[in-house]
Amino acid sequence: MSRNIHTGINPHRRPRNKDNSKERVAHAAKVVAFLNKAKADENK
């Protein structure tokens, strides 16, 4: 059985979110900025 060294005690816990959180936050900020810009363009 191959073990995932990132999971610690719980083998079902997925560490992916921890690795991705910074990229996800940056991407979310980009999306929000884009949506805000689009809304500002609509309101002109």
PQR file with spaces between the fields and no chain letter, atoms N, CA, C, O and H, PARSE charges and radii, in Angstrom:
ATOM       1  N    MET     1       0.843   -1.194    0.000 -0.4000 1.5000
ATOM       2  CA   MET     1       0.000    0.000    0.000 -0.0000 2.0000
ATOM       3  C    MET     1       0.875    1.240    0.000  0.5500 1.7000
ATOM       4  O    MET     1       1.702    1.420    0.894 -0.5500 1.4000
ATOM       5  N    SER     2       0.699    2.091   -0.993 -0.4000 1.5000
ATOM       6  CA   SER     2       1.510    3.306   -1.026 -0.0000 2.0000
ATOM       7  C    SER     2       0.883    4.341   -0.108  0.5500 1.7000
ATOM       8  O    SER     2      -0.338    4.494   -0.076 -0.5500 1.4000
ATOM       9  H    SER     2       0.027    1.945   -1.719  0.4000 1.0000
ATOM      10  N    ARG     3       1.714    5.045    0.632 -0.4000 1.5000
ATOM      11  CA   ARG     3       1.198    6.017    1.586 -0.0000 2.0000
ATOM      12  C    ARG     3       1.479    7.416    1.081  0.5500 1.7000
ATOM      13  O    ARG     3       2.515    7.683    0.472 -0.5500 1.4000
ATOM      14  H    ARG     3       2.706    4.921    0.606  0.4000 1.0000
ATOM      15  N    ASN     4       0.543    8.293    1.346 -0.4000 1.5000
ATOM      16  CA   ASN     4       0.734    9.694    0.998 -0.0000 2.0000
ATOM      17  C    ASN     4       1.320   10.382    2.217  0.5500 1.7000
ATOM      18  O    ASN     4       0.678   10.436    3.266 -0.5500 1.4000
ATOM      19  H    ASN     4      -0.298    8.076    1.841  0.4000 1.0000
ATOM      20  N    ILE     5       2.534   10.910    2.093 -0.4000 1.5000
ATOM      21  CA   ILE     5       3.205   11.453    3.267 -0.0000 2.0000
ATOM      22  C    ILE     5       2.584   12.763    3.719  0.5500 1.7000
ATOM      23  O    ILE     5       2.875   13.235    4.818 -0.5500 1.4000
ATOM      24  H    ILE     5       3.055   10.866    1.241  0.4000 1.0000
ATOM      25  N    HIS     6       1.737   13.358    2.895 -0.4000 1.5000
ATOM      26  CA   HIS     6       1.167   14.650    3.265 -0.0000 2.0000
ATOM      27  C    HIS     6      -0.057   14.515    4.145  0.5500 1.7000
ATOM      28  O    HIS     6      -0.480   15.493    4.761 -0.5500 1.4000
ATOM      29  H    HIS     6       1.501   12.975    2.002  0.4000 1.0000
ATOM      30  N    THR     7      -0.644   13.312    4.220 -0.4000 1.5000
ATOM      31  CA   THR     7      -1.958   13.208    4.836 -0.0000 2.0000
ATOM      32  C    THR     7      -1.880   13.114    6.342  0.5500 1.7000
ATOM      33  O    THR     7      -2.883   13.353    7.016 -0.5500 1.4000
ATOM      34  H    THR     7      -0.301   12.517    3.720  0.4000 1.0000
ATOM      35  N    GLY     8      -0.722   12.774    6.902 -0.4000 1.5000
ATOM      36  CA   GLY     8      -0.652   12.653    8.346 -0.0000 2.0000
ATOM      37  C    GLY     8      -1.463   11.461    8.819  0.5500 1.7000
ATOM      38  O    GLY     8      -1.319   10.363    8.281 -0.5500 1.4000
ATOM      39  H    GLY     8       0.093   12.581    6.355  0.4000 1.0000
ATOM      40  N    ILE     9      -2.323   11.662    9.827 -0.4000 1.5000
ATOM      41  CA   ILE     9      -3.021   10.548   10.447 -0.0000 2.0000
ATOM      42  C    ILE     9      -4.160   10.056    9.572  0.5500 1.7000
ATOM      43  O    ILE     9      -4.340    8.849    9.412 -0.5500 1.4000
ATOM      44  H    ILE     9      -2.440   12.554   10.264  0.4000 1.0000
ATOM      45  N    ASN    10      -4.928   10.969    9.007 -0.4000 1.5000
ATOM      46  CA   ASN    10      -6.146   10.593    8.300 -0.0000 2.0000
ATOM      47  C    ASN    10      -5.823   10.368    6.828  0.5500 1.7000
ATOM      48  O    ASN    10      -5.500   11.322    6.120 -0.5500 1.4000
ATOM      49  H    ASN    10      -4.782   11.950    9.137  0.4000 1.0000
ATOM      50  N    PRO    11      -5.905    9.118    6.351 -0.5600 1.5000
ATOM      51  CA   PRO    11      -5.526    8.837    4.965  0.2800 2.0000
ATOM      52  C    PRO    11      -6.516    9.399    3.961  0.5500 1.7000
ATOM      53  O    PRO    11      -6.210    9.480    2.771 -0.5500 1.4000
ATOM      54  N    HIS    12      -7.705    9.791    4.424 -0.4000 1.5000
ATOM      55  CA   HIS    12      -8.711   10.300    3.496 -0.0000 2.0000
ATOM      56  C    HIS    12      -8.644   11.807    3.348  0.5500 1.7000
ATOM      57  O    HIS    12      -9.279   12.382    2.463 -0.5500 1.4000
ATOM      58  H    HIS    12      -7.953    9.725    5.391  0.4000 1.0000
ATOM      59  N    ARG    13      -7.878   12.444    4.212 -0.4000 1.5000
ATOM      60  CA   ARG    13      -7.791   13.893    4.101 -0.0000 2.0000
ATOM      61  C    ARG    13      -6.957   14.253    2.886  0.5500 1.7000
ATOM      62  O    ARG    13      -5.886   13.681    2.685 -0.5500 1.4000
ATOM      63  H    ARG    13      -7.362   11.977    4.931  0.4000 1.0000
ATOM      64  N    ARG    14      -7.423   15.186    2.072 -0.4000 1.5000
ATOM      65  CA   ARG    14      -6.698   15.542    0.859 -0.0000 2.0000
ATOM      66  C    ARG    14      -5.954   16.844    1.088  0.5500 1.7000
ATOM      67  O    ARG    14      -6.565   17.855    1.435 -0.5500 1.4000
ATOM      68  H    ARG    14      -8.293   15.651    2.235  0.4000 1.0000
ATOM      69  N    PRO    15      -4.639   16.831    0.897 -0.5600 1.5000
ATOM      70  CA   PRO    15      -3.822   18.018    1.174  0.2800 2.0000
ATOM      71  C    PRO    15      -3.860   19.040    0.054  0.5500 1.7000
ATOM      72  O    PRO    15      -3.203   20.078    0.137 -0.5500 1.4000
ATOM      73  N    ARG    16      -4.624   18.755   -0.997 -0.4000 1.5000
ATOM      74  CA   ARG    16      -4.535   19.574   -2.201 -0.0000 2.0000
ATOM      75  C    ARG    16      -4.901   21.032   -1.914  0.5500 1.7000
ATOM      76  O    ARG    16      -4.273   21.948   -2.444 -0.5500 1.4000
ATOM      77  H    ARG    16      -5.157   17.912   -1.065  0.4000 1.0000
ATOM      78  N    ASN    17      -5.909   21.241   -1.083 -0.4000 1.5000
ATOM      79  CA   ASN    17      -6.368   22.600   -0.834 -0.0000 2.0000
ATOM      80  C    ASN    17      -5.276   23.457   -0.217  0.5500 1.7000
ATOM      81  O    ASN    17      -5.124   24.633   -0.549 -0.5500 1.4000
ATOM      82  H    ASN    17      -6.419   20.496   -0.653  0.4000 1.0000
ATOM      83  N    LYS    18      -4.500   22.833    0.706 -0.4000 1.5000
ATOM      84  CA   LYS    18      -3.443   23.587    1.367 -0.0000 2.0000
ATOM      85  C    LYS    18      -2.431   24.071    0.330  0.5500 1.7000
ATOM      86  O    LYS    18      -1.960   25.207    0.382 -0.5500 1.4000
ATOM      87  H    LYS    18      -4.623   21.878    0.975  0.4000 1.0000
ATOM      88  N    ASP    19      -2.106   23.183   -0.612 -0.4000 1.5000
ATOM      89  CA   ASP    19      -1.119   23.555   -1.629 -0.0000 2.0000
ATOM      90  C    ASP    19      -1.676   24.626   -2.563  0.5500 1.7000
ATOM      91  O    ASP    19      -0.936   25.488   -3.036 -0.5500 1.4000
ATOM      92  H    ASP    19      -2.488   22.260   -0.654  0.4000 1.0000
ATOM      93  N    ASN    20      -2.973   24.570   -2.827 -0.4000 1.5000
ATOM      94  CA   ASN    20      -3.560   25.420   -3.850 -0.0000 2.0000
ATOM      95  C    ASN    20      -4.087   26.732   -3.315  0.5500 1.7000
ATOM      96  O    ASN    20      -4.440   27.618   -4.093 -0.5500 1.4000
ATOM      97  H    ASN    20      -3.575   23.869   -2.444  0.4000 1.0000
ATOM      98  N    SER    21      -4.149   26.878   -1.977 -0.4000 1.5000
ATOM      99  CA   SER    21      -4.922   27.996   -1.430 -0.0000 2.0000
ATOM     100  C    SER    21      -4.392   29.331   -1.927  0.5500 1.7000
ATOM     101  O    SER    21      -5.175   30.225   -2.249 -0.5500 1.4000
ATOM     102  H    SER    21      -3.863   26.158   -1.345  0.4000 1.0000
ATOM     103  N    LYS    22      -3.058   29.481   -1.996 -0.4000 1.5000
ATOM     104  CA   LYS    22      -2.526   30.777   -2.434 -0.0000 2.0000
ATOM     105  C    LYS    22      -2.928   31.069   -3.873  0.5500 1.7000
ATOM     106  O    LYS    22      -3.356   32.178   -4.192 -0.5500 1.4000
ATOM     107  H    LYS    22      -2.422   28.755   -1.735  0.4000 1.0000
ATOM     108  N    GLU    23      -2.788   30.070   -4.738 -0.4000 1.5000
ATOM     109  CA   GLU    23      -3.170   30.291   -6.137 -0.0000 2.0000
ATOM     110  C    GLU    23      -4.661   30.563   -6.250  0.5500 1.7000
ATOM     111  O    GLU    23      -5.087   31.412   -7.033 -0.5500 1.4000
ATOM     112  H    GLU    23      -2.440   29.169   -4.478  0.4000 1.0000
ATOM     113  N    ARG    24      -5.469   29.826   -5.451 -0.4000 1.5000
ATOM     114  CA   ARG    24      -6.921   30.030   -5.525 -0.0000 2.0000
ATOM     115  C    ARG    24      -7.283   31.435   -5.087  0.5500 1.7000
ATOM     116  O    ARG    24      -8.131   32.082   -5.702 -0.5500 1.4000
ATOM     117  H    ARG    24      -5.123   29.136   -4.815  0.4000 1.0000
ATOM     118  N    VAL    25      -6.636   31.918   -4.013 -0.4000 1.5000
ATOM     119  CA   VAL    25      -6.936   33.268   -3.530 -0.0000 2.0000
ATOM     120  C    VAL    25      -6.540   34.292   -4.580  0.5500 1.7000
ATOM     121  O    VAL    25      -7.289   35.232   -4.847 -0.5500 1.4000
ATOM     122  H    VAL    25      -5.947   31.393   -3.513  0.4000 1.0000
ATOM     123  N    ALA    26      -5.365   34.115   -5.180 -0.4000 1.5000
ATOM     124  CA   ALA    26      -4.926   35.071   -6.202 -0.0000 2.0000
ATOM     125  C    ALA    26      -5.894   35.046   -7.378  0.5500 1.7000
ATOM     126  O    ALA    26      -6.251   36.094   -7.915 -0.5500 1.4000
ATOM     127  H    ALA    26      -4.756   33.352   -4.964  0.4000 1.0000
ATOM     128  N    HIS    27      -6.317   33.856   -7.775 -0.4000 1.5000
ATOM     129  CA   HIS    27      -7.232   33.738   -8.909 -0.0000 2.0000
ATOM     130  C    HIS    27      -8.582   34.373   -8.570  0.5500 1.7000
ATOM     131  O    HIS    27      -9.174   35.068   -9.395 -0.5500 1.4000
ATOM     132  H    HIS    27      -6.027   33.005   -7.338  0.4000 1.0000
ATOM     133  N    ALA    28      -9.059   34.127   -7.348 -0.4000 1.5000
ATOM     134  CA   ALA    28     -10.344   34.707   -6.941 -0.0000 2.0000
ATOM     135  C    ALA    28     -10.259   36.224   -6.951  0.5500 1.7000
ATOM     136  O    ALA    28     -11.195   36.896   -7.383 -0.5500 1.4000
ATOM     137  H    ALA    28      -8.578   33.563   -6.678  0.4000 1.0000
ATOM     138  N    ALA    29      -9.137   36.771   -6.477 -0.4000 1.5000
ATOM     139  CA   ALA    29      -8.977   38.227   -6.480 -0.0000 2.0000
ATOM     140  C    ALA    29      -9.005   38.750   -7.909  0.5500 1.7000
ATOM     141  O    ALA    29      -9.598   39.793   -8.185 -0.5500 1.4000
ATOM     142  H    ALA    29      -8.376   36.225   -6.126  0.4000 1.0000
ATOM     143  N    LYS    30      -8.356   38.017   -8.819 -0.4000 1.5000
ATOM     144  CA   LYS    30      -8.355   38.446  -10.222 -0.0000 2.0000
ATOM     145  C    LYS    30      -9.776   38.436  -10.782  0.5500 1.7000
ATOM     146  O    LYS    30     -10.183   39.362  -11.482 -0.5500 1.4000
ATOM     147  H    LYS    30      -7.874   37.170   -8.595  0.4000 1.0000
ATOM     148  N    VAL    31     -10.523   37.378  -10.467 -0.4000 1.5000
ATOM     149  CA   VAL    31     -11.894   37.269  -10.977 -0.0000 2.0000
ATOM     150  C    VAL    31     -12.753   38.403  -10.433  0.5500 1.7000
ATOM     151  O    VAL    31     -13.521   39.018  -11.173 -0.5500 1.4000
ATOM     152  H    VAL    31     -10.192   36.626   -9.898  0.4000 1.0000
ATOM     153  N    VAL    32     -12.621   38.678   -9.134 -0.4000 1.5000
ATOM     154  CA   VAL    32     -13.421   39.745   -8.527 -0.0000 2.0000
ATOM     155  C    VAL    32     -13.082   41.078   -9.166  0.5500 1.7000
ATOM     156  O    VAL    32     -13.972   41.870   -9.474 -0.5500 1.4000
ATOM     157  H    VAL    32     -11.998   38.178   -8.533  0.4000 1.0000
ATOM     158  N    ALA    33     -11.790   41.327   -9.366 -0.4000 1.5000
ATOM     159  CA   ALA    33     -11.394   42.592   -9.985 -0.0000 2.0000
ATOM     160  C    ALA    33     -11.978   42.689  -11.387  0.5500 1.7000
ATOM     161  O    ALA    33     -12.458   43.747  -11.794 -0.5500 1.4000
ATOM     162  H    ALA    33     -11.066   40.684   -9.116  0.4000 1.0000
ATOM     163  N    PHE    34     -11.937   41.589  -12.120 -0.4000 1.5000
ATOM     164  CA   PHE    34     -12.475   41.595  -13.480 -0.0000 2.0000
ATOM     165  C    PHE    34     -13.976   41.880  -13.465  0.5500 1.7000
ATOM     166  O    PHE    34     -14.473   42.675  -14.263 -0.5500 1.4000
ATOM     167  H    PHE    34     -11.547   40.730  -11.790  0.4000 1.0000
ATOM     168  N    LEU    35     -14.699   41.219  -12.545 -0.4000 1.5000
ATOM     169  CA   LEU    35     -16.150   41.426  -12.481 -0.0000 2.0000
ATOM     170  C    LEU    35     -16.464   42.869  -12.091  0.5500 1.7000
ATOM     171  O    LEU    35     -17.379   43.483  -12.641 -0.5500 1.4000
ATOM     172  H    LEU    35     -14.296   40.573  -11.897  0.4000 1.0000
ATOM     173  N    ASN    36     -15.705   43.403  -11.142 -0.4000 1.5000
ATOM     174  CA   ASN    36     -15.949   44.788  -10.735 -0.0000 2.0000
ATOM     175  C    ASN    36     -15.716   45.731  -11.904  0.5500 1.7000
ATOM     176  O    ASN    36     -16.466   46.689  -12.094 -0.5500 1.4000
ATOM     177  H    ASN    36     -14.962   42.905  -10.695  0.4000 1.0000
ATOM     178  N    LYS    37     -14.676   45.463  -12.688 -0.4000 1.5000
ATOM     179  CA   LYS    37     -14.395   46.326  -13.837 -0.0000 2.0000
ATOM     180  C    LYS    37     -15.541   46.231  -14.845  0.5500 1.7000
ATOM     181  O    LYS    37     -15.966   47.243  -15.402 -0.5500 1.4000
ATOM     182  H    LYS    37     -14.067   44.685  -12.534  0.4000 1.0000
ATOM     183  N    ALA    38     -16.035   45.028  -15.078 -0.4000 1.5000
ATOM     184  CA   ALA    38     -17.134   44.851  -16.022 -0.0000 2.0000
ATOM     185  C    ALA    38     -18.370   45.604  -15.536  0.5500 1.7000
ATOM     186  O    ALA    38     -19.070   46.235  -16.327 -0.5500 1.4000
ATOM     187  H    ALA    38     -15.690   44.205  -14.626  0.4000 1.0000
ATOM     188  N    LYS    39     -18.632   45.536  -14.239 -0.4000 1.5000
ATOM     189  CA   LYS    39     -19.802   46.224  -13.695 -0.0000 2.0000
ATOM     190  C    LYS    39     -19.636   47.733  -13.843  0.5500 1.7000
ATOM     191  O    LYS    39     -20.593   48.434  -14.173 -0.5500 1.4000
ATOM     192  H    LYS    39     -18.063   45.024  -13.595  0.4000 1.0000
ATOM     193  N    ALA    40     -18.438   48.230  -13.604 -0.4000 1.5000
ATOM     194  CA   ALA    40     -18.188   49.665  -13.755 -0.0000 2.0000
ATOM     195  C    ALA    40     -18.409   50.081  -15.210  0.5500 1.7000
ATOM     196  O    ALA    40     -18.951   51.154  -15.477 -0.5500 1.4000
ATOM     197  H    ALA    40     -17.661   47.661  -13.336  0.4000 1.0000
ATOM     198  N    ASP    41     -17.990   49.229  -16.150 -0.4000 1.5000
ATOM     199  CA   ASP    41     -18.204   49.542  -17.568 -0.0000 2.0000
ATOM     200  C    ASP    41     -19.698   49.595  -17.880  0.5500 1.7000
ATOM     201  O    ASP    41     -20.144   50.443  -18.653 -0.5500 1.4000
ATOM     202  H    ASP    41     -17.550   48.358  -15.934  0.4000 1.0000
ATOM     203  N    GLU    42     -20.468   48.692  -17.279 -0.4000 1.5000
ATOM     204  CA   GLU    42     -21.914   48.692  -17.525 -0.0000 2.0000
ATOM     205  C    GLU    42     -22.558   49.972  -17.010  0.5500 1.7000
ATOM     206  O    GLU    42     -23.489   50.497  -17.621 -0.5500 1.4000
ATOM     207  H    GLU    42     -20.106   48.004  -16.650  0.4000 1.0000
ATOM     208  N    ASN    43     -22.061   50.466  -15.891 -0.4000 1.5000
ATOM     209  CA   ASN    43     -22.704   51.613  -15.246 -0.0000 2.0000
ATOM     210  C    ASN    43     -22.361   52.934  -15.903  0.5500 1.7000
ATOM     211  O    ASN    43     -22.929   53.967  -15.548 -0.5500 1.4000
ATOM     212  H    ASN    43     -21.305   50.040  -15.395  0.4000 1.0000
ATOM     213  N    LYS    44     -21.446   52.919  -16.849 -0.4000 1.5000
ATOM     214  CA   LYS    44     -21.051   54.180  -17.496 -0.0000 2.0000
ATOM     215  C    LYS    44     -22.233   54.805  -18.212  0.5500 1.7000
ATOM     216  O    LYS    44     -22.098   55.869  -18.815 -0.5500 1.4000
ATOM     217  H    LYS    44     -20.984   52.080  -17.137  0.4000 1.0000
